[in-house]
Amino acid sequence: MVILIVVIFLILLLGWSSQLWGYRDRSVEKLSVNLDRVFDPRCLPITKRHKEGAKSAIIMVHGFPSTPYSFTYAAQRGYEAGYDVYAPLLPGFGTAVEDLYDTTFTQWYNYLKELFLEKRGEYDHLYVLGTSMGGAMTLRLGEEMQGNNAPDGLVTVAAPVFFNDLRLGAVQNWLFYFMRIVGLFTPALSPTIYKGGEVENDGDELWMGYKGSFIRGGVSFMHALKSIRKNLNQIEVPLMALHDRGDKTVRFENLAEIEKGVNSSNFISYPTAMEGSHRKHVLLMYHSVQEQLMDDILTFLGENKRSRG
């Protein structure tokens, strides 16, 4: 009987952790970003505005646990094409690893949402481009922002709507099923600041952010993906979704799930097949493909300028 009770308890514990039963973000209060605390000036937000005042803008959203520096090339290309560009530093990122410990997806997303609504009122045309977690946030904006608040177009790069899906046979990491349990004891494993690599690797060495496993933040992120995936059918605006077939961070199968779920008026699936030893994830950083990808992204944005009432 004791053994049976123990087995049942372990099964329930695993279900509680893997399915996130009853989970909710406990930290939801509004956060700000202390830019004086960035661990490197290259982590600062990117803001590029034309003096004469552009009518169109792009918001670029970094991933987890990255910084706006990953958009250095993309932001310059967007600016040269006539757009004002904003790549914010999300709260908890780019300063100190401890700042991320007890923050949540709700807080990161609300910070982005506030910026989006502020810029929505300033521009005739506003687009959002997000990488990885930033891509998931981009999808959520497309789900929530409707009518006159809707973005004119969305671009996602390696955006997840799931990490593990047994039904699809797509499991990124079995340990993700145990993260909630681990999070009871620690917010992060081996957290450290990473200022880029010394060996040139197609631009991958330029990535800056945190390294390690941010357990509690990861659980919050995974929980948010459940509702993002469920509500994809709310996205009706034009959407271009990019993903590499060999992505080692987010399973390529996510691209098909996004395509299957959205109701976009113009959806473009954009798979890539990169070579090289990097993770094939932060695509707009890689020198070998960034020019072609930005050419196609800017063409897509230029073709999707809607009239506003």
C-alpha positions as CSV (number, residue, x, y, z in Angstrom):
1,M,0.0,0.0,0.0
2,V,2.8,2.4,0.9
3,I,4.5,1.7,-2.4
4,L,1.3,2.4,-4.3
5,I,0.8,5.7,-2.5
6,V,4.4,6.7,-3.3
7,V,3.9,5.7,-7.0
8,I,0.7,7.7,-7.2
9,F,2.3,10.7,-5.6
10,L,5.2,10.6,-8.0
11,I,2.9,10.4,-11.0
12,L,0.9,13.4,-9.7
13,L,4.1,15.3,-9.0
14,L,5.3,14.7,-12.5
15,G,2.0,15.8,-14.0
16,W,2.0,18.9,-11.8
17,S,5.5,19.7,-13.1
18,S,5.2,18.7,-16.8
19,Q,1.6,19.9,-17.4
20,L,1.9,23.0,-15.1
21,W,-1.4,22.2,-13.4
22,G,-2.6,25.2,-11.4
23,Y,0.3,27.4,-12.4
24,R,0.1,31.2,-12.5
25,D,2.6,34.0,-12.5
26,R,3.0,35.2,-9.0
27,S,5.0,38.3,-9.9
28,V,2.9,40.5,-12.1
29,E,3.6,44.1,-10.9
30,K,4.9,46.6,-13.4
31,L,8.6,46.6,-13.9
32,S,11.0,49.2,-15.3
33,V,14.5,48.9,-16.6
34,N,17.5,50.6,-14.9
35,L,19.7,51.2,-17.9
36,D,22.5,52.4,-15.7
37,R,22.9,48.8,-14.6
38,V,23.5,47.1,-17.9
39,F,26.6,44.8,-17.8
40,D,27.8,46.1,-21.1
41,P,26.8,49.2,-23.1
42,R,26.0,47.0,-26.1
43,C,23.0,45.7,-24.1
44,L,21.3,49.0,-24.2
45,P,18.0,49.4,-26.1
46,I,18.4,50.3,-29.8
47,T,16.5,53.4,-30.9
48,K,16.8,54.8,-34.4
49,R,14.6,57.7,-35.4
50,H,14.6,59.8,-38.5
51,K,14.9,63.5,-37.9
52,E,12.1,64.3,-40.3
53,G,9.7,61.8,-38.7
54,A,9.0,58.5,-40.3
55,K,5.4,57.3,-40.8
56,S,6.4,53.6,-40.2
57,A,8.3,51.9,-37.4
58,I,9.4,48.4,-36.4
59,I,9.7,47.1,-32.9
60,M,12.2,44.3,-32.5
61,V,12.0,42.0,-29.5
62,H,14.9,40.0,-28.2
63,G,14.8,36.4,-26.9
64,F,15.4,34.6,-23.6
65,P,17.9,35.4,-22.1
66,S,19.2,37.7,-24.8
67,T,19.6,41.5,-25.3
68,P,18.8,44.0,-28.1
69,Y,22.4,43.6,-29.4
70,S,21.3,40.6,-31.5
71,F,19.4,43.2,-33.7
72,T,22.4,45.4,-34.5
73,Y,22.4,44.6,-38.2
74,A,18.6,44.2,-38.5
75,A,17.9,47.6,-36.8
76,Q,20.4,49.4,-39.1
77,R,18.8,47.8,-42.2
78,G,15.3,48.8,-41.0
79,Y,16.4,52.3,-40.4
80,E,18.1,52.6,-43.8
81,A,14.8,51.4,-45.4
82,G,13.0,54.4,-43.9
83,Y,11.6,52.9,-40.7
84,D,12.1,54.2,-37.2
85,V,13.3,51.2,-35.2
86,Y,12.9,50.3,-31.5
87,A,14.6,47.3,-29.9
88,P,13.8,47.5,-26.1
89,L,15.7,45.8,-23.4
90,L,13.1,43.8,-21.5
91,P,13.1,44.1,-17.6
92,G,15.4,41.6,-15.9
93,F,17.6,41.1,-18.9
94,G,21.0,42.6,-19.7
95,T,21.8,43.9,-16.2
96,A,22.5,41.1,-13.6
97,V,21.4,37.5,-13.5
98,E,19.7,38.1,-10.1
99,D,17.4,40.6,-11.8
100,L,15.8,37.8,-13.8
101,Y,15.3,35.3,-11.0
102,D,11.8,36.3,-9.8
103,T,10.4,38.1,-12.9
104,T,7.9,36.5,-15.1
105,F,6.7,36.3,-18.7
106,T,3.7,38.4,-17.7
107,Q,6.0,41.2,-16.6
108,W,8.2,41.0,-19.7
109,Y,5.3,41.0,-22.0
110,N,3.4,43.8,-20.3
111,Y,6.5,46.0,-20.7
112,L,6.5,45.3,-24.4
113,K,2.8,45.8,-24.7
114,E,3.0,49.2,-23.1
115,L,5.7,50.2,-25.6
116,F,3.7,48.8,-28.5
117,L,0.6,50.8,-27.5
118,E,2.6,54.0,-27.1
119,K,4.2,53.6,-30.6
120,R,0.9,52.5,-32.2
121,G,-0.4,56.0,-31.6
122,E,2.6,57.6,-33.1
123,Y,2.9,55.8,-36.5
124,D,0.7,55.2,-39.5
125,H,2.3,51.7,-39.8
126,L,3.7,49.7,-37.0
127,Y,5.3,46.3,-37.3
128,V,6.8,43.8,-34.8
129,L,9.7,41.5,-35.3
130,G,10.6,39.0,-32.6
131,T,13.3,36.3,-32.2
132,S,12.7,33.2,-30.1
133,M,10.8,34.3,-26.9
134,G,10.5,37.7,-28.6
135,G,8.7,35.9,-31.5
136,A,6.3,34.3,-29.0
137,M,5.6,37.7,-27.6
138,T,5.1,39.0,-31.1
139,L,2.5,36.3,-31.7
140,R,0.7,37.3,-28.5
141,L,0.6,40.9,-29.6
142,G,-1.0,39.7,-32.8
143,E,-3.6,37.8,-30.8
144,E,-4.5,40.6,-28.4
145,M,-4.2,43.7,-30.5
146,Q,-7.2,44.1,-32.7
147,G,-9.0,46.8,-34.7
148,N,-7.1,50.1,-34.9
149,N,-4.5,48.8,-32.3
150,A,-3.6,45.8,-34.5
151,P,0.0,45.7,-35.9
152,D,0.3,46.1,-39.6
153,G,2.5,43.0,-39.9
154,L,4.4,40.5,-37.8
155,V,7.7,38.7,-38.3
156,T,8.8,35.9,-36.1
157,V,12.2,34.3,-36.1
158,A,12.5,30.8,-34.5
159,A,9.4,31.5,-32.4
160,P,8.2,28.7,-30.1
161,V,4.6,27.8,-29.3
162,F,5.8,24.7,-27.5
163,F,9.1,23.2,-26.4
164,N,8.1,19.5,-25.9
165,D,5.2,17.9,-27.7
166,L,4.9,14.1,-27.4
167,R,2.0,14.0,-29.8
168,L,4.2,15.5,-32.5
169,G,7.2,13.4,-31.4
170,A,9.1,16.7,-30.9
171,V,10.9,16.9,-27.6
172,Q,13.6,19.6,-27.2
173,N,14.7,18.5,-23.8
174,W,13.1,15.9,-21.4
175,L,14.4,17.8,-18.4
176,F,11.9,20.6,-19.2
177,Y,9.2,18.3,-17.7
178,F,11.0,18.6,-14.3
179,M,11.7,22.3,-14.3
180,R,8.8,23.2,-12.0
181,I,10.0,20.8,-9.4
182,V,13.6,22.1,-9.6
183,G,12.2,25.7,-9.4
184,L,10.9,24.9,-5.9
185,F,14.5,24.9,-4.7
186,T,16.4,27.3,-7.0
187,P,15.6,30.1,-9.5
188,A,18.5,29.2,-11.7
189,L,21.3,26.8,-12.4
190,S,24.9,28.0,-13.2
191,P,23.7,31.5,-14.1
192,T,26.4,33.8,-15.6
193,I,26.8,36.9,-17.8
194,Y,28.1,36.2,-21.3
195,K,29.7,39.0,-23.3
196,G,30.3,37.1,-26.6
197,G,32.9,34.6,-27.8
198,E,36.4,35.1,-29.0
199,V,36.3,32.7,-32.0
200,E,34.5,34.0,-35.1
201,N,31.6,31.8,-36.0
202,D,29.3,33.4,-38.6
203,G,28.3,36.2,-36.1
204,D,27.2,33.8,-33.4
205,E,30.2,35.0,-31.3
206,L,28.5,38.4,-31.0
207,W,25.6,37.1,-28.9
208,M,25.3,38.8,-25.5
209,G,23.1,37.9,-22.6
210,Y,22.9,35.4,-19.8
211,K,24.1,31.8,-19.8
212,G,22.8,29.0,-17.6
213,S,19.3,27.6,-16.9
214,F,16.8,30.1,-15.5
215,I,14.4,27.7,-14.1
216,R,11.5,29.8,-12.7
217,G,11.6,32.2,-15.7
218,G,11.6,29.2,-18.0
219,V,8.5,27.7,-16.3
220,S,6.7,31.0,-16.6
221,F,7.6,31.1,-20.3
222,M,6.5,27.6,-21.0
223,H,3.2,28.3,-19.3
224,A,2.6,31.4,-21.4
225,L,3.2,29.3,-24.6
226,K,0.1,27.2,-23.8
227,S,-2.3,30.2,-24.2
228,I,-0.3,31.6,-27.1
229,R,-0.6,28.3,-29.0
230,K,-4.3,28.0,-28.2
231,N,-5.1,31.5,-29.4
232,L,-3.1,31.5,-32.7
233,N,-6.4,31.7,-34.6
234,Q,-6.9,35.2,-33.3
235,I,-4.0,36.4,-35.5
236,E,-5.4,37.8,-38.7
237,V,-2.7,40.3,-39.7
238,P,0.1,39.5,-42.2
239,L,2.7,37.2,-40.7
240,M,6.1,36.0,-41.9
241,A,7.5,33.2,-39.8
242,L,11.1,32.2,-40.2
243,H,12.7,29.0,-38.7
244,D,15.8,26.9,-39.5
245,R,15.3,23.2,-40.0
246,G,18.4,22.5,-37.9
247,D,17.5,24.9,-35.0
248,K,19.1,23.4,-31.8
249,T,17.2,25.7,-29.4
250,V,13.6,25.6,-30.6
251,R,12.2,22.6,-32.6
252,F,11.5,23.3,-36.2
253,E,8.1,21.7,-35.9
254,N,6.9,25.0,-34.3
255,L,6.8,26.6,-37.7
256,A,4.1,24.2,-39.0
257,E,2.1,24.6,-35.8
258,I,2.1,28.4,-36.3
259,E,1.1,28.0,-39.9
260,K,-1.7,25.6,-39.0
261,G,-3.0,27.8,-36.2
262,V,-3.1,31.4,-37.5
263,N,-5.8,33.1,-39.7
264,S,-3.4,35.6,-41.2
265,S,-4.6,37.5,-44.2
266,N,-1.1,36.9,-45.7
267,F,1.0,34.1,-44.1
268,I,4.5,33.4,-45.4
269,S,6.3,30.3,-44.1
270,Y,10.1,30.8,-44.4
271,P,12.2,27.8,-43.6
272,T,15.9,28.0,-43.9
273,A,18.6,25.2,-43.9
274,M,21.8,26.7,-42.6
275,E,25.2,25.1,-42.4
276,G,27.7,25.7,-39.7
277,S,28.4,24.8,-36.1
278,H,26.2,27.4,-34.4
279,R,22.8,26.7,-33.0
280,K,21.0,28.0,-36.1
281,H,18.6,30.0,-33.9
282,V,19.2,33.7,-33.8
283,L,19.1,33.9,-37.6
284,L,19.4,37.7,-38.0
285,M,22.9,37.6,-36.3
286,Y,24.4,35.2,-38.8
287,H,26.5,36.9,-41.4
288,S,25.9,34.2,-44.0
289,V,22.1,34.8,-44.2
290,Q,21.3,38.1,-42.5
291,E,21.4,40.2,-45.7
292,Q,19.1,38.0,-47.7
293,L,16.7,37.5,-44.7
294,M,16.4,41.2,-44.1
295,D,15.9,41.9,-47.8
296,D,12.9,39.5,-47.8
297,I,11.6,40.8,-44.5
298,L,11.7,44.4,-45.6
299,T,10.0,43.5,-48.9
300,F,7.2,41.7,-46.8
301,L,6.7,44.7,-44.6
302,G,6.6,47.1,-47.5
303,E,3.9,45.1,-49.2
304,N,1.7,45.2,-46.1
305,K,0.8,48.7,-45.3
306,R,-2.9,49.0,-44.6
307,S,-5.1,52.1,-44.5
308,R,-6.0,53.2,-41.0
309,G,-9.4,54.6,-40.2
